Amino acid sequence: MTPWLTAQAQTATASMDEKAWRQCAATTDNASRLACFDAWARQQQPLTPPPATGWSAPAASASADAAVTAALATPSLPAADSTPGLVLPVTPTNGGCRDPRYSELSRYYELEPGSDCGTFSFRGYRPVTVSAVTANSVNQQPSSPGKQDSLYQPYKTEEMRVQLSVRTKVAQGLLTGSTSPGKDSLWFGYTQQSYWQLFSPAISRPFRNTDHEPEIFYVYPTDARLPLGWRWRYSGIGLAHQSNGQSDPLSRSWNRWYLMTGFELDNRWQLHAKAWQRIRESASNDDNPRIQDYLGRGEVRLGWNIDAQNYLGFTARGSLGQGRGSARVEWLRTLGEGWNGGKSNLRLHLQLFSGYGDSLIDYNYKRTVFSVGLSLLDF
C-alpha cells in the first residue's frame, strides 16, 4: 500500500474510533454508557496505565481493564492510547482525595490537584474511635503543682474511651499557583477524647475526663527524592489549644505551636515528625506546670501498611534528657467492604500505650493502657 493510502486509512480509523467514543459519551444511562465503552475498549489496543501525575507515583498498579475503565470514566489527566492521534481524558477514578491511584499521604493532605476534595467539606482527622480500655492503674485523685488536691474518686481501671475528630480545609493555593504540581492548604481540625467510667455504676458512670483540642495548621507540598526510595512529601506549621473544660482543681489547659513534616516509601511506609513549643503562661494561670517535660517536646510516628487490610503504627514522644514521654503501638484491621467495592472505612483497632499524657488530666501520671475497639478512618 502506498504511503498516501496508509495515511488515509489511519486517519479514517482514528475518525471512526473517535466517533464511536463520542457516541458512548453521549449516552445518558450509566449502565448503557458503561456497556458501550466496554465494547469500544475491546476493539482497541491494550492501554498502559499512566501515573496519577508526573509528580505522584500511583498508589498501586492497575490491570489493563482497570486502566481502560479509568481512562474512559474520568476526564482531567492525560493518557495516551496506542491508536495514533487519539488521546483519552483521565481524572481520579474515585473522586480526588479518595482516588486510590494517589498515595495515602497525597490524599490525606490533598497535596496535588488530582487528590483535592475542595474547601469547607468535613473529613476525618484522627480515627473516630469507640474502645474498651483496661490499664495497670487509674488516676483516682488528679493533682497539679500549685493547685488544691482534687477529691478522691473510686474510679475503675476498666472504662470506655470515645474519640471524635474532624477537619476541614479552609483555604488552598496560598503560595502555590494554579499550574503548580503541588497544592498547599490551610486546615482547621478538632479532636475530642473522653474517658467514660461505664463500668462504675456505684458512682453513676461519670465521664472521668474529656479533652478538647482545636487547631489550625498549614501544609506545604514537597516532592524531594531521598536515599533508599523515600520521598519527602510535606512540611507544615500549626497552632493548637488543648483543655479539658473543667474548673479548679481539675482544670487543665495549654497552648503550643508546632512544626511538622512527613515522608513516605512506596505507599507502604510513612514517617511523620513533629516538634512543638509551649506558649508561656503566667504562674497563676498555668494549670499544668512543666507539661512539656512529661508529654515531651516532639513526637515521631512510623506507619506501615502491611497489606491492603492491615496497618501497624508506632508513636514515640519525649524530651531529650528528661527520661519521660510515652510510646504507643497500634494495629488496625479493615473490616467489611466499602461502597461500590472500595475499601471500607471501618477498622478493628488495638492499641497499647505506656507513659505520660494518655489524657490531659494524666499529664503527670504514668500508666500503661490497653484498648480494643472500632475506628472509622477517612483515608
KEBA-876899 format. One record per residue (C-alpha): x, y, z; residue number from 0. Coordinates in nm, 2 decimals, always signed. Layout:
% KEBA-876899
<atom X="X" Y="Y" Z="Z" num="NUM"/>
...
END
This chain:
% KEBA-876899
<atom X="+0.00" Y="+0.00" Z="+0.00" num="0"/>
<atom X="+0.13" Y="+0.35" Z="-0.09" num="1"/>
<atom X="+0.22" Y="+0.59" Z="+0.19" num="2"/>
<atom X="-0.07" Y="+0.81" Z="+0.09" num="3"/>
<atom X="-0.32" Y="+0.53" Z="+0.12" num="4"/>
<atom X="-0.17" Y="+0.42" Z="+0.45" num="5"/>
<atom X="-0.21" Y="+0.77" Z="+0.59" num="6"/>
<atom X="-0.57" Y="+0.79" Z="+0.46" num="7"/>
<atom X="-0.66" Y="+0.46" Z="+0.63" num="8"/>
<atom X="-0.51" Y="+0.56" Z="+0.96" num="9"/>
<atom X="-0.70" Y="+0.89" Z="+0.95" num="10"/>
<atom X="-1.02" Y="+0.71" Z="+0.88" num="11"/>
<atom X="-0.97" Y="+0.46" Z="+1.16" num="12"/>
<atom X="-0.89" Y="+0.73" Z="+1.41" num="13"/>
<atom X="-1.20" Y="+0.92" Z="+1.30" num="14"/>
<atom X="-1.42" Y="+0.61" Z="+1.34" num="15"/>
<atom X="-1.28" Y="+0.54" Z="+1.68" num="16"/>
<atom X="-1.34" Y="+0.90" Z="+1.79" num="17"/>
<atom X="-1.69" Y="+0.89" Z="+1.66" num="18"/>
<atom X="-1.77" Y="+0.57" Z="+1.84" num="19"/>
<atom X="-1.62" Y="+0.71" Z="+2.16" num="20"/>
<atom X="-1.82" Y="+1.03" Z="+2.14" num="21"/>
<atom X="-2.14" Y="+0.82" Z="+2.09" num="22"/>
<atom X="-2.07" Y="+0.63" Z="+2.41" num="23"/>
<atom X="-2.00" Y="+0.96" Z="+2.60" num="24"/>
<atom X="-2.34" Y="+1.10" Z="+2.48" num="25"/>
<atom X="-2.53" Y="+0.81" Z="+2.63" num="26"/>
<atom X="-2.72" Y="+0.93" Z="+2.93" num="27"/>
<atom X="-2.80" Y="+0.59" Z="+3.10" num="28"/>
<atom X="-2.50" Y="+0.49" Z="+3.32" num="29"/>
<atom X="-2.53" Y="+0.12" Z="+3.26" num="30"/>
<atom X="-2.57" Y="+0.16" Z="+2.88" num="31"/>
<atom X="-2.28" Y="+0.41" Z="+2.87" num="32"/>
<atom X="-2.05" Y="+0.16" Z="+3.05" num="33"/>
<atom X="-2.15" Y="-0.12" Z="+2.83" num="34"/>
<atom X="-2.08" Y="+0.09" Z="+2.52" num="35"/>
<atom X="-1.74" Y="+0.19" Z="+2.65" num="36"/>
<atom X="-1.66" Y="-0.18" Z="+2.73" num="37"/>
<atom X="-1.75" Y="-0.28" Z="+2.38" num="38"/>
<atom X="-1.54" Y="+0.00" Z="+2.23" num="39"/>
<atom X="-1.25" Y="-0.08" Z="+2.46" num="40"/>
<atom X="-1.23" Y="-0.44" Z="+2.35" num="41"/>
<atom X="-1.17" Y="-0.32" Z="+1.99" num="42"/>
<atom X="-0.87" Y="-0.11" Z="+2.09" num="43"/>
<atom X="-0.50" Y="-0.19" Z="+2.16" num="44"/>
<atom X="-0.43" Y="-0.26" Z="+2.53" num="45"/>
<atom X="-0.37" Y="+0.05" Z="+2.73" num="46"/>
<atom X="-0.07" Y="+0.12" Z="+2.96" num="47"/>
<atom X="-0.20" Y="+0.30" Z="+3.28" num="48"/>
<atom X="-0.02" Y="+0.63" Z="+3.34" num="49"/>
<atom X="+0.08" Y="+0.75" Z="+3.68" num="50"/>
<atom X="-0.17" Y="+0.98" Z="+3.86" num="51"/>
<atom X="+0.06" Y="+1.27" Z="+3.76" num="52"/>
<atom X="+0.42" Y="+1.30" Z="+3.68" num="53"/>
<atom X="+0.46" Y="+1.43" Z="+4.03" num="54"/>
<atom X="+0.30" Y="+1.15" Z="+4.22" num="55"/>
<atom X="+0.36" Y="+0.77" Z="+4.17" num="56"/>
<atom X="+0.04" Y="+0.57" Z="+4.16" num="57"/>
<atom X="-0.06" Y="+0.40" Z="+4.49" num="58"/>
<atom X="-0.09" Y="+0.06" Z="+4.33" num="59"/>
<atom X="-0.05" Y="-0.09" Z="+3.98" num="60"/>
<atom X="-0.37" Y="-0.15" Z="+3.78" num="61"/>
<atom X="-0.47" Y="-0.41" Z="+3.54" num="62"/>
<atom X="-0.53" Y="-0.33" Z="+3.17" num="63"/>
<atom X="-0.90" Y="-0.35" Z="+3.22" num="64"/>
<atom X="-0.89" Y="-0.11" Z="+3.52" num="65"/>
<atom X="-0.67" Y="+0.13" Z="+3.32" num="66"/>
<atom X="-0.93" Y="+0.13" Z="+3.04" num="67"/>
<atom X="-1.21" Y="+0.19" Z="+3.28" num="68"/>
<atom X="-1.02" Y="+0.48" Z="+3.44" num="69"/>
<atom X="-0.93" Y="+0.63" Z="+3.11" num="70"/>
<atom X="-1.29" Y="+0.63" Z="+2.99" num="71"/>
<atom X="-1.46" Y="+0.73" Z="+3.31" num="72"/>
<atom X="-1.25" Y="+1.03" Z="+3.42" num="73"/>
<atom X="-1.16" Y="+1.34" Z="+3.22" num="74"/>
<atom X="-0.87" Y="+1.55" Z="+3.35" num="75"/>
<atom X="-0.53" Y="+1.38" Z="+3.34" num="76"/>
<atom X="-0.40" Y="+1.28" Z="+3.00" num="77"/>
<atom X="-0.34" Y="+0.92" Z="+2.90" num="78"/>
<atom X="-0.24" Y="+0.82" Z="+2.55" num="79"/>
<atom X="-0.40" Y="+0.52" Z="+2.37" num="80"/>
<atom X="-0.18" Y="+0.33" Z="+2.12" num="81"/>
<atom X="-0.42" Y="+0.44" Z="+1.84" num="82"/>
<atom X="-0.24" Y="+0.73" Z="+1.66" num="83"/>
<atom X="-0.39" Y="+1.07" Z="+1.71" num="84"/>
<atom X="-0.63" Y="+0.96" Z="+1.99" num="85"/>
<atom X="-0.59" Y="+1.10" Z="+2.35" num="86"/>
<atom X="-0.82" Y="+0.98" Z="+2.62" num="87"/>
<atom X="-0.90" Y="+1.22" Z="+2.91" num="88"/>
<atom X="-0.83" Y="+1.08" Z="+3.26" num="89"/>
<atom X="-0.91" Y="+1.21" Z="+3.61" num="90"/>
<atom X="-0.92" Y="+1.05" Z="+3.95" num="91"/>
<atom X="-1.15" Y="+0.74" Z="+3.93" num="92"/>
<atom X="-1.29" Y="+0.78" Z="+4.28" num="93"/>
<atom X="-1.30" Y="+1.15" Z="+4.35" num="94"/>
<atom X="-1.00" Y="+1.34" Z="+4.44" num="95"/>
<atom X="-0.89" Y="+1.27" Z="+4.79" num="96"/>
<atom X="-1.05" Y="+0.93" Z="+4.77" num="97"/>
<atom X="-0.87" Y="+0.83" Z="+4.45" num="98"/>
<atom X="-0.66" Y="+0.52" Z="+4.53" num="99"/>
<atom X="-0.42" Y="+0.59" Z="+4.25" num="100"/>
<atom X="-0.26" Y="+0.86" Z="+4.47" num="101"/>
<atom X="-0.05" Y="+0.78" Z="+4.77" num="102"/>
<atom X="-0.21" Y="+0.79" Z="+5.11" num="103"/>
<atom X="-0.02" Y="+1.10" Z="+5.21" num="104"/>
<atom X="-0.11" Y="+1.28" Z="+4.90" num="105"/>
<atom X="-0.48" Y="+1.20" Z="+4.96" num="106"/>
<atom X="-0.47" Y="+1.28" Z="+5.33" num="107"/>
<atom X="-0.33" Y="+1.63" Z="+5.29" num="108"/>
<atom X="-0.46" Y="+1.68" Z="+4.94" num="109"/>
<atom X="-0.11" Y="+1.76" Z="+4.82" num="110"/>
<atom X="-0.19" Y="+1.76" Z="+4.44" num="111"/>
<atom X="-0.46" Y="+1.90" Z="+4.22" num="112"/>
<atom X="-0.58" Y="+1.54" Z="+4.14" num="113"/>
<atom X="-0.61" Y="+1.45" Z="+4.51" num="114"/>
<atom X="-0.80" Y="+1.76" Z="+4.60" num="115"/>
<atom X="-1.15" Y="+1.75" Z="+4.76" num="116"/>
<atom X="-1.20" Y="+2.12" Z="+4.78" num="117"/>
<atom X="-1.26" Y="+2.35" Z="+5.07" num="118"/>
<atom X="-1.51" Y="+2.35" Z="+5.36" num="119"/>
<atom X="-1.61" Y="+1.99" Z="+5.34" num="120"/>
<atom X="-1.57" Y="+1.78" Z="+5.65" num="121"/>
<atom X="-1.32" Y="+1.50" Z="+5.66" num="122"/>
<atom X="-1.19" Y="+1.26" Z="+5.92" num="123"/>
<atom X="-0.87" Y="+1.37" Z="+6.10" num="124"/>
<atom X="-0.76" Y="+1.13" Z="+6.37" num="125"/>
<atom X="-0.95" Y="+0.80" Z="+6.40" num="126"/>
<atom X="-1.31" Y="+0.82" Z="+6.52" num="127"/>
<atom X="-1.30" Y="+0.55" Z="+6.79" num="128"/>
<atom X="-1.50" Y="+0.37" Z="+7.05" num="129"/>
<atom X="-1.28" Y="+0.14" Z="+7.26" num="130"/>
<atom X="-1.29" Y="-0.07" Z="+7.58" num="131"/>
<atom X="-0.99" Y="+0.01" Z="+7.80" num="132"/>
<atom X="-0.81" Y="-0.16" Z="+8.07" num="133"/>
<atom X="-0.50" Y="-0.02" Z="+8.25" num="134"/>
<atom X="-0.25" Y="-0.11" Z="+8.52" num="135"/>
<atom X="-0.37" Y="+0.19" Z="+8.72" num="136"/>
<atom X="-0.61" Y="+0.48" Z="+8.71" num="137"/>
<atom X="-0.57" Y="+0.84" Z="+8.84" num="138"/>
<atom X="-0.82" Y="+0.85" Z="+9.12" num="139"/>
<atom X="-0.71" Y="+1.18" Z="+9.26" num="140"/>
<atom X="-0.55" Y="+1.40" Z="+8.99" num="141"/>
<atom X="-0.32" Y="+1.67" Z="+9.11" num="142"/>
<atom X="-0.11" Y="+1.95" Z="+8.97" num="143"/>
<atom X="+0.16" Y="+2.16" Z="+9.14" num="144"/>
<atom X="+0.03" Y="+2.48" Z="+9.29" num="145"/>
<atom X="-0.33" Y="+2.36" Z="+9.30" num="146"/>
<atom X="-0.55" Y="+2.23" Z="+9.57" num="147"/>
<atom X="-0.58" Y="+1.85" Z="+9.57" num="148"/>
<atom X="-0.89" Y="+1.71" Z="+9.40" num="149"/>
<atom X="-1.13" Y="+1.48" Z="+9.57" num="150"/>
<atom X="-1.07" Y="+1.11" Z="+9.57" num="151"/>
<atom X="-1.29" Y="+0.91" Z="+9.33" num="152"/>
<atom X="-1.31" Y="+0.53" Z="+9.33" num="153"/>
<atom X="-1.25" Y="+0.50" Z="+8.95" num="154"/>
<atom X="-1.20" Y="+0.16" Z="+8.80" num="155"/>
<atom X="-0.92" Y="+0.07" Z="+8.56" num="156"/>
<atom X="-1.17" Y="-0.06" Z="+8.32" num="157"/>
<atom X="-1.36" Y="+0.21" Z="+8.12" num="158"/>
<atom X="-1.45" Y="+0.32" Z="+7.77" num="159"/>
<atom X="-1.27" Y="+0.57" Z="+7.55" num="160"/>
<atom X="-1.45" Y="+0.77" Z="+7.28" num="161"/>
<atom X="-1.27" Y="+0.99" Z="+7.03" num="162"/>
<atom X="-1.42" Y="+1.22" Z="+6.77" num="163"/>
<atom X="-1.20" Y="+1.40" Z="+6.53" num="164"/>
<atom X="-1.28" Y="+1.61" Z="+6.22" num="165"/>
<atom X="-1.12" Y="+1.87" Z="+6.00" num="166"/>
<atom X="-1.19" Y="+2.09" Z="+5.71" num="167"/>
<atom X="-0.98" Y="+2.28" Z="+5.46" num="168"/>
<atom X="-1.04" Y="+2.65" Z="+5.48" num="169"/>
<atom X="-0.81" Y="+2.77" Z="+5.20" num="170"/>
<atom X="-0.57" Y="+2.64" Z="+4.94" num="171"/>
<atom X="-0.33" Y="+2.77" Z="+4.68" num="172"/>
<atom X="-0.20" Y="+3.04" Z="+4.91" num="173"/>
<atom X="+0.16" Y="+3.00" Z="+4.80" num="174"/>
<atom X="+0.13" Y="+2.75" Z="+4.51" num="175"/>
<atom X="+0.00" Y="+2.87" Z="+4.18" num="176"/>
<atom X="-0.28" Y="+2.71" Z="+3.97" num="177"/>
<atom X="-0.02" Y="+2.55" Z="+3.74" num="178"/>
<atom X="+0.19" Y="+2.41" Z="+4.02" num="179"/>
<atom X="+0.22" Y="+2.03" Z="+4.05" num="180"/>
<atom X="+0.17" Y="+2.06" Z="+4.43" num="181"/>
<atom X="-0.11" Y="+2.23" Z="+4.63" num="182"/>
<atom X="-0.07" Y="+2.39" Z="+4.97" num="183"/>
<atom X="-0.36" Y="+2.42" Z="+5.21" num="184"/>
<atom X="-0.48" Y="+2.57" Z="+5.54" num="185"/>
<atom X="-0.68" Y="+2.34" Z="+5.77" num="186"/>
<atom X="-0.89" Y="+2.36" Z="+6.08" num="187"/>
<atom X="-0.92" Y="+2.05" Z="+6.30" num="188"/>
<atom X="-1.10" Y="+1.95" Z="+6.61" num="189"/>
<atom X="-1.04" Y="+1.64" Z="+6.83" num="190"/>
<atom X="-1.23" Y="+1.54" Z="+7.14" num="191"/>
<atom X="-1.13" Y="+1.24" Z="+7.36" num="192"/>
<atom X="-1.34" Y="+1.12" Z="+7.66" num="193"/>
<atom X="-1.28" Y="+0.86" Z="+7.92" num="194"/>
<atom X="-1.61" Y="+0.72" Z="+8.04" num="195"/>
<atom X="-1.64" Y="+0.51" Z="+8.36" num="196"/>
<atom X="-1.91" Y="+0.30" Z="+8.21" num="197"/>
<atom X="-1.84" Y="+0.00" Z="+8.44" num="198"/>
<atom X="-1.87" Y="+0.21" Z="+8.76" num="199"/>
<atom X="-2.25" Y="+0.22" Z="+8.84" num="200"/>
<atom X="-2.18" Y="+0.29" Z="+9.21" num="201"/>
<atom X="-2.07" Y="+0.65" Z="+9.11" num="202"/>
<atom X="-2.32" Y="+0.69" Z="+8.83" num="203"/>
<atom X="-2.09" Y="+0.61" Z="+8.54" num="204"/>
<atom X="-1.93" Y="+0.96" Z="+8.50" num="205"/>
<atom X="-1.70" Y="+1.09" Z="+8.23" num="206"/>
<atom X="-1.37" Y="+1.09" Z="+8.41" num="207"/>
<atom X="-1.22" Y="+1.34" Z="+8.17" num="208"/>
<atom X="-1.29" Y="+1.50" Z="+7.83" num="209"/>
<atom X="-1.01" Y="+1.67" Z="+7.63" num="210"/>
<atom X="-1.09" Y="+1.93" Z="+7.36" num="211"/>
<atom X="-0.82" Y="+2.01" Z="+7.10" num="212"/>
<atom X="-0.90" Y="+2.27" Z="+6.83" num="213"/>
<atom X="-0.61" Y="+2.35" Z="+6.60" num="214"/>
<atom X="-0.52" Y="+2.53" Z="+6.28" num="215"/>
<atom X="-0.24" Y="+2.42" Z="+6.06" num="216"/>
<atom X="-0.08" Y="+2.50" Z="+5.72" num="217"/>
<atom X="+0.06" Y="+2.23" Z="+5.49" num="218"/>
<atom X="+0.31" Y="+2.29" Z="+5.21" num="219"/>
<atom X="+0.37" Y="+2.01" Z="+4.95" num="220"/>
<atom X="+0.72" Y="+1.89" Z="+4.85" num="221"/>
<atom X="+0.85" Y="+1.61" Z="+4.64" num="222"/>
<atom X="+1.21" Y="+1.55" Z="+4.72" num="223"/>
<atom X="+1.37" Y="+1.22" Z="+4.64" num="224"/>
<atom X="+1.57" Y="+1.08" Z="+4.93" num="225"/>
<atom X="+1.80" Y="+0.77" Z="+4.96" num="226"/>
<atom X="+1.66" Y="+0.42" Z="+4.97" num="227"/>
<atom X="+1.35" Y="+0.52" Z="+4.77" num="228"/>
<atom X="+1.20" Y="+0.76" Z="+5.04" num="229"/>
<atom X="+1.02" Y="+1.07" Z="+4.93" num="230"/>
<atom X="+0.98" Y="+1.39" Z="+5.13" num="231"/>
<atom X="+0.61" Y="+1.49" Z="+5.08" num="232"/>
<atom X="+0.51" Y="+1.78" Z="+5.30" num="233"/>
<atom X="+0.61" Y="+2.03" Z="+5.57" num="234"/>
<atom X="+0.38" Y="+2.24" Z="+5.79" num="235"/>
<atom X="+0.32" Y="+2.47" Z="+6.08" num="236"/>
<atom X="+0.03" Y="+2.48" Z="+6.33" num="237"/>
<atom X="-0.12" Y="+2.62" Z="+6.64" num="238"/>
<atom X="-0.31" Y="+2.40" Z="+6.89" num="239"/>
<atom X="-0.51" Y="+2.46" Z="+7.21" num="240"/>
<atom X="-0.59" Y="+2.17" Z="+7.44" num="241"/>
<atom X="-0.81" Y="+2.18" Z="+7.75" num="242"/>
<atom X="-1.05" Y="+1.96" Z="+7.95" num="243"/>
<atom X="-1.31" Y="+2.23" Z="+8.02" num="244"/>
<atom X="-1.32" Y="+2.18" Z="+8.39" num="245"/>
<atom X="-1.28" Y="+2.42" Z="+8.69" num="246"/>
<atom X="-1.01" Y="+2.41" Z="+8.95" num="247"/>
<atom X="-0.87" Y="+2.19" Z="+9.09" num="248"/>
<atom X="-0.92" Y="+1.97" Z="+8.78" num="249"/>
<atom X="-0.87" Y="+2.24" Z="+8.52" num="250"/>
<atom X="-0.60" Y="+2.15" Z="+8.26" num="251"/>
<atom X="-0.51" Y="+2.35" Z="+7.95" num="252"/>
<atom X="-0.21" Y="+2.46" Z="+7.74" num="253"/>
<atom X="-0.13" Y="+2.62" Z="+7.40" num="254"/>
<atom X="+0.15" Y="+2.53" Z="+7.17" num="255"/>
<atom X="+0.28" Y="+2.60" Z="+6.82" num="256"/>
<atom X="+0.45" Y="+2.32" Z="+6.62" num="257"/>
<atom X="+0.64" Y="+2.23" Z="+6.31" num="258"/>
<atom X="+0.58" Y="+1.91" Z="+6.12" num="259"/>
<atom X="+0.70" Y="+1.71" Z="+5.82" num="260"/>
<atom X="+0.63" Y="+1.38" Z="+5.66" num="261"/>
<atom X="+0.79" Y="+1.12" Z="+5.43" num="262"/>
<atom X="+0.67" Y="+0.80" Z="+5.25" num="263"/>
<atom X="+0.82" Y="+0.49" Z="+5.09" num="264"/>
<atom X="+0.62" Y="+0.32" Z="+4.81" num="265"/>
<atom X="+0.29" Y="+0.40" Z="+4.98" num="266"/>
<atom X="+0.37" Y="+0.13" Z="+5.24" num="267"/>
<atom X="+0.58" Y="+0.32" Z="+5.49" num="268"/>
<atom X="+0.51" Y="+0.66" Z="+5.64" num="269"/>
<atom X="+0.73" Y="+0.87" Z="+5.87" num="270"/>
<atom X="+0.59" Y="+1.18" Z="+6.04" num="271"/>
<atom X="+0.79" Y="+1.41" Z="+6.27" num="272"/>
<atom X="+0.65" Y="+1.70" Z="+6.48" num="273"/>
<atom X="+0.83" Y="+1.94" Z="+6.72" num="274"/>
<atom X="+0.64" Y="+2.18" Z="+6.94" num="275"/>
<atom X="+0.70" Y="+2.48" Z="+7.17" num="276"/>
<atom X="+0.46" Y="+2.57" Z="+7.45" num="277"/>
<atom X="+0.33" Y="+2.92" Z="+7.46" num="278"/>
<atom X="+0.42" Y="+3.05" Z="+7.80" num="279"/>
<atom X="+0.16" Y="+3.14" Z="+8.06" num="280"/>
<atom X="+0.19" Y="+3.32" Z="+8.39" num="281"/>
<atom X="+0.23" Y="+3.10" Z="+8.70" num="282"/>
<atom X="-0.11" Y="+3.20" Z="+8.83" num="283"/>
<atom X="-0.28" Y="+3.08" Z="+8.50" num="284"/>
<atom X="-0.07" Y="+2.77" Z="+8.45" num="285"/>
<atom X="-0.29" Y="+2.46" Z="+8.50" num="286"/>
<atom X="-0.02" Y="+2.21" Z="+8.43" num="287"/>
<atom X="+0.33" Y="+2.33" Z="+8.51" num="288"/>
<atom X="+0.62" Y="+2.17" Z="+8.32" num="289"/>
<atom X="+0.38" Y="+1.97" Z="+8.10" num="290"/>
<atom X="+0.64" Y="+1.97" Z="+7.82" num="291"/>
<atom X="+0.87" Y="+1.78" Z="+8.05" num="292"/>
<atom X="+0.61" Y="+1.50" Z="+8.08" num="293"/>
<atom X="+0.45" Y="+1.49" Z="+7.73" num="294"/>
<atom X="+0.77" Y="+1.58" Z="+7.56" num="295"/>
<atom X="+0.87" Y="+1.84" Z="+7.31" num="296"/>
<atom X="+0.81" Y="+1.64" Z="+7.00" num="297"/>
<atom X="+0.70" Y="+1.31" Z="+6.85" num="298"/>
<atom X="+0.79" Y="+1.06" Z="+6.58" num="299"/>
<atom X="+0.53" Y="+0.84" Z="+6.42" num="300"/>
<atom X="+0.61" Y="+0.55" Z="+6.19" num="301"/>
<atom X="+0.33" Y="+0.37" Z="+6.00" num="302"/>
<atom X="+0.35" Y="+0.05" Z="+5.80" num="303"/>
<atom X="+0.07" Y="-0.06" Z="+5.56" num="304"/>
<atom X="+0.14" Y="-0.43" Z="+5.59" num="305"/>
<atom X="-0.11" Y="-0.51" Z="+5.31" num="306"/>
<atom X="-0.44" Y="-0.37" Z="+5.19" num="307"/>
<atom X="-0.61" Y="-0.48" Z="+5.51" num="308"/>
<atom X="-0.36" Y="-0.43" Z="+5.79" num="309"/>
<atom X="-0.18" Y="-0.13" Z="+5.93" num="310"/>
<atom X="+0.08" Y="-0.12" Z="+6.21" num="311"/>
<atom X="+0.18" Y="+0.21" Z="+6.37" num="312"/>
<atom X="+0.43" Y="+0.32" Z="+6.64" num="313"/>
<atom X="+0.45" Y="+0.67" Z="+6.80" num="314"/>
<atom X="+0.71" Y="+0.79" Z="+7.04" num="315"/>
<atom X="+0.70" Y="+1.12" Z="+7.24" num="316"/>
<atom X="+0.98" Y="+1.26" Z="+7.45" num="317"/>
<atom X="+1.21" Y="+1.53" Z="+7.57" num="318"/>
<atom X="+1.59" Y="+1.49" Z="+7.54" num="319"/>
<atom X="+1.74" Y="+1.44" Z="+7.88" num="320"/>
<atom X="+1.41" Y="+1.43" Z="+8.07" num="321"/>
<atom X="+1.35" Y="+1.05" Z="+8.08" num="322"/>
<atom X="+0.98" Y="+1.08" Z="+8.04" num="323"/>
<atom X="+0.74" Y="+1.08" Z="+7.74" num="324"/>
<atom X="+0.54" Y="+0.79" Z="+7.60" num="325"/>
<atom X="+0.52" Y="+0.52" Z="+7.35" num="326"/>
<atom X="+0.22" Y="+0.38" Z="+7.16" num="327"/>
<atom X="+0.18" Y="+0.08" Z="+6.93" num="328"/>
<atom X="-0.14" Y="+0.02" Z="+6.74" num="329"/>
<atom X="-0.28" Y="-0.22" Z="+6.49" num="330"/>
<atom X="-0.58" Y="-0.16" Z="+6.26" num="331"/>
<atom X="-0.75" Y="-0.42" Z="+6.06" num="332"/>
<atom X="-1.00" Y="-0.33" Z="+5.78" num="333"/>
<atom X="-1.35" Y="-0.48" Z="+5.83" num="334"/>
<atom X="-1.60" Y="-0.54" Z="+5.56" num="335"/>
<atom X="-1.62" Y="-0.38" Z="+5.22" num="336"/>
<atom X="-1.68" Y="-0.02" Z="+5.13" num="337"/>
<atom X="-1.92" Y="+0.15" Z="+4.89" num="338"/>
<atom X="-1.91" Y="+0.02" Z="+4.53" num="339"/>
<atom X="-1.65" Y="-0.24" Z="+4.62" num="340"/>
<atom X="-1.40" Y="+0.01" Z="+4.76" num="341"/>
<atom X="-1.21" Y="-0.02" Z="+5.08" num="342"/>
<atom X="-1.42" Y="+0.00" Z="+5.40" num="343"/>
<atom X="-1.36" Y="+0.28" Z="+5.65" num="344"/>
<atom X="-1.43" Y="+0.06" Z="+5.94" num="345"/>
<atom X="-1.13" Y="-0.08" Z="+6.14" num="346"/>
<atom X="-1.07" Y="-0.32" Z="+6.43" num="347"/>
<atom X="-0.84" Y="-0.11" Z="+6.64" num="348"/>
<atom X="-0.60" Y="-0.25" Z="+6.91" num="349"/>
<atom X="-0.37" Y="-0.01" Z="+7.09" num="350"/>
<atom X="-0.10" Y="-0.03" Z="+7.37" num="351"/>
<atom X="+0.01" Y="+0.29" Z="+7.54" num="352"/>
<atom X="+0.27" Y="+0.34" Z="+7.81" num="353"/>
<atom X="+0.39" Y="+0.67" Z="+7.96" num="354"/>
<atom X="+0.26" Y="+1.01" Z="+8.05" num="355"/>
<atom X="-0.02" Y="+1.21" Z="+7.89" num="356"/>
<atom X="-0.27" Y="+0.95" Z="+7.79" num="357"/>
<atom X="-0.52" Y="+1.22" Z="+7.86" num="358"/>
<atom X="-0.46" Y="+1.58" Z="+7.97" num="359"/>
<atom X="-0.57" Y="+1.51" Z="+8.33" num="360"/>
<atom X="-0.30" Y="+1.25" Z="+8.34" num="361"/>
<atom X="-0.02" Y="+1.47" Z="+8.20" num="362"/>
<atom X="+0.20" Y="+1.40" Z="+8.51" num="363"/>
<atom X="+0.06" Y="+1.05" Z="+8.58" num="364"/>
<atom X="+0.23" Y="+0.75" Z="+8.42" num="365"/>
<atom X="+0.03" Y="+0.44" Z="+8.33" num="366"/>
<atom X="+0.00" Y="+0.16" Z="+8.08" num="367"/>
<atom X="-0.32" Y="+0.12" Z="+7.88" num="368"/>
<atom X="-0.45" Y="-0.15" Z="+7.65" num="369"/>
<atom X="-0.76" Y="-0.08" Z="+7.44" num="370"/>
<atom X="-0.96" Y="-0.27" Z="+7.18" num="371"/>
<atom X="-1.24" Y="-0.12" Z="+6.98" num="372"/>
<atom X="-1.37" Y="+0.00" Z="+6.64" num="373"/>
<atom X="-1.25" Y="+0.30" Z="+6.44" num="374"/>
<atom X="-1.36" Y="+0.49" Z="+6.14" num="375"/>
<atom X="-1.09" Y="+0.63" Z="+5.91" num="376"/>
<atom X="-1.15" Y="+0.87" Z="+5.62" num="377"/>
<atom X="-0.84" Y="+0.77" Z="+5.42" num="378"/>
END
